[in-house]
Amino acid sequence: MARYKTKPCEIEAIQYTVDNLAEILQWGKGDIIYDVVNSNLYIDTLEGRMRADVYDYIIKGLRGEFYPCKPDVFEKKYERID
């Protein structure tokens, strides 16, 4: 079996904190939906609809797709650039 590592690439991401819900919804352009009744944030991903919990990171991928990522995984995989 061969081994692989990820290639370096830049992504856009924002951490969901409830206070920035309007910013996330505007950024998501319809792919990110807030369910007012259940107070849940949903993301239409390439794999289907996924729920994002508070403090999850919302990532915009290389093809413009959005998906949630748990904070511990995000912090292991990504580092901030300026």
NORHU-V758986 format. One record per backbone hydrogen bond with DSSP energy under -0.5 kcal/mol. CO is the residue of the C=O (numbers start at 0). NH is the residue of the N-H. E is the energy in kcal/mol with one decimal. If there is no record, write none. Layout:
co,nh,e
CO,NH,E
CO,NH,E
//
This chain:
co,nh,e
11,59,-3.1
13,57,-3.1
14,16,-0.5
15,54,-3.8
16,18,-1.5
17,20,-1.4
19,23,-2.2
20,24,-2.6
21,25,-2.2
22,26,-2.3
23,27,-2.3
24,28,-0.7
24,29,-0.6
25,28,-0.7
27,30,-2.5
30,43,-3.3
32,34,-0.6
32,41,-3.6
33,35,-1.0
34,38,-1.5
34,39,-1.3
39,34,-3.3
39,41,-0.5
40,51,-3.0
41,32,-3.1
42,44,-1.0
42,49,-2.6
44,47,-1.2
47,44,-2.2
49,42,-3.1
51,40,-0.8
52,55,-2.3
55,15,-3.0
56,58,-0.6
56,68,-2.2
57,13,-1.9
58,60,-0.7
58,66,-1.8
59,11,-1.2
60,63,-1.7
64,60,-3.8
66,58,-3.0
68,56,-3.1
69,73,-2.6
70,74,-2.6
71,75,-1.1
72,76,-1.8
73,77,-2.8
//
